[in-house]
């Protein structure tokens, strides 16, 4: 399964890669948008990037910029892609999911880690 993972936190990225070692990981919205030329089975998106929290969704350096790109360009090869928004910024994550769904994408909000199996000590 081809997975694209957008997150700026190296610890979360490392934890994610333990479970999905073949995933492609990016840390910025421009890098994520560049990857959208390829086909993906699943795309996981964070909202707050650049080490900041509770970022304004109008900024171009956040995960919402990826959603705006997807809704504006509507790449046909991504219409069957499953989107998971994993940001801890609840209001922004819910807005991202809502916009993706309005544009015909399958999207859910699952905060990071809730879907990962926790390793036993």
FIKE-184607 format. One record per residue (C-alpha): x, y negated, z; residue in one letter. Coordinates in steps of 0.02 Angstrom, whole numbers, plus 50000, padded with zeros to 5 digits. Layout:
<sites>
XYZA
...
</sites>
This chain:
<sites>
500005000050000X
500694982849951X
500544970450094X
501004951950095X
501244944550269X
501314925650301X
501964920850473X
503314909150536X
503664918250700X
505164929950681X
504614940450830X
502894943650757X
503654947250588X
504854959950665X
503414968150761X
502364968850603X
503794976550503X
503954990450633X
502214996050582X
502294991250397X
504134992050345X
503764990350159X
502804973950181X
503404957950100X
503564944050230X
503604925350198X
503634910750320X
502974895950219X
501424892150118X
502424888449957X
503324905149973X
501654913949999X
500864905249850X
502344910349742X
502024928549791X
500214927449735X
500754930449555X
500954948749604X
499594961249646X
499284964749831X
498164977249918X
498144966750076X
498674949050119X
498854943650300X
498854925050335X
499364914350483X
498744896450492X
499994886950600X
501714887250521X
503384878650548X
503424882650734X
501934871350769X
500254875450847X
498504868850812X
499034861250646X
497764850750549X
497024861650411X
497204847350286X
499094848750290X
499964857450145X
501184866650260X
499904878350339X
499004894250292X
497474884550235X
498494878550086X
498594896650028X
496704898050043X
496474881849944X
497594888849808X
496624905249802X
494944896349793X
495534884149660X
496414896749547X
495434912649588X
496724924949520X
495784939649445X
497114952049500X
496774947349683X
494874948849681X
494954966249762X
496294961249888X
495844962750072X
496274947150174X
496624947150360X
496834930250445X
497854933550602X
498134916050673X
497854912650858X
497114895850806X
495304901950814X
494444887150731X
495684886450586X
495654905450564X
493754905850557X
493774891550430X
495044901050323X
493954916650325X
492404906750284X
493224898350134X
493924914750069X
492214922950081X
491384908049995X
492594911049850X
492134929449839X
493604937149933X
493464950450067X
494144942650226X
494124945750414X
494834936950565X
495884948150676X
497124939050791X
498884945650773X
499234961750867X
497434967150892X
497574979350748X
499324985550786X
499555001050892X
500474996051049X
502045005951080X
502165015151245X
503625010351358X
</sites>
